[in-house]
Amino acid sequence: MAYETILYEVADNILTITLNRPDKLNAFNGVMQTELIDAFDKADRDDDVRAIIVTGAGRAFCAGADLSSGADTFDRDARRGPVKRQADGKVDYSDPNVRDGGGQVTLRIFKCLKPVIAAVNGPAVGVGVTMQLAMDMRIASEAARFGFVFSQRGIVPEAASSWFLPRIVGISQALEWCFTGRVFPAQEALAGRLVSKVVPPDELLPTARALAREIADKTAPVSIALIRQMMWRMLGADDPMEAHKVDSRGIYSRGRSEDVKEGVTAFLEKRPAQFRNKVSADMPDYFPWWDERAYK
């Protein structure tokens, strides 16, 4: 796919995805939705991609949904035609056209097998901030601004943020930001644990790349893919026994792998490890464990 609204650049095992509508402050539209999903599909298939950075072109990260349709921006019936109705006239909410576009992006990021770092270079409002919540780490420029502005637009948070945001920052902080809908600076985002670092603008991408480089150079790709899914999915587990089951599968299957033999040997020989197992070919047979078909 040729991209219109994003840039996709791989260098030294690091993929940088840049939201690229700078004249529109990288506002999110249907084309960007499709392209972001395709980019993460492509990244998962490419063993040369060891880590992903997402940032914005120009002075914004993403100013939220493209509001060029005016008052009809969020009216799906007006923009796409009426969704399916049941016999009694009520909306058939199983109609795929009801689905939130931002949520489709965050769910795809959630399933990603590579670590994802948000490098927030400027304003990130609405879907511009909720799309980041499925990313693993968020680093902000001092110029960044954040806003869960939905209540001020008469709508509700989207992109599965009602699941992600309280898990990241806690329920009280999540509700304060969503109730007020106000835009707040990077330092408040840091204090509220939405971002892990705030750096000067010229240090943003170097900081993100240094973190991505550490992951790409020193770790086993299959282990990273498993760790990412283990951590995220255990947020919804109702008992630590669920984590124990998955941990045990991972320790058993990975313990017999060539990667582990190499990792231990490299440590004993005091040299960098050269991990050979690939995400595209060497994921263990219990993966994906949340899919019933994985249990044998």
Helices and strands as residue ranges (DSSP letters): E 6-11, E 14-19, G 22-24, H 30-45, E 51-56, G 70-72, H 76-80, G 96-98, H 101-110, E 116-120, E 123-125, H 127-130, G 131-134, E 137-141, E 145-147, H 150-153, H 161-169, H 171-180, E 183-185, H 186-191, E 197-199, G 201-203, H 204-218, H 221-234, H 240-255, H 258-268, G 292-294
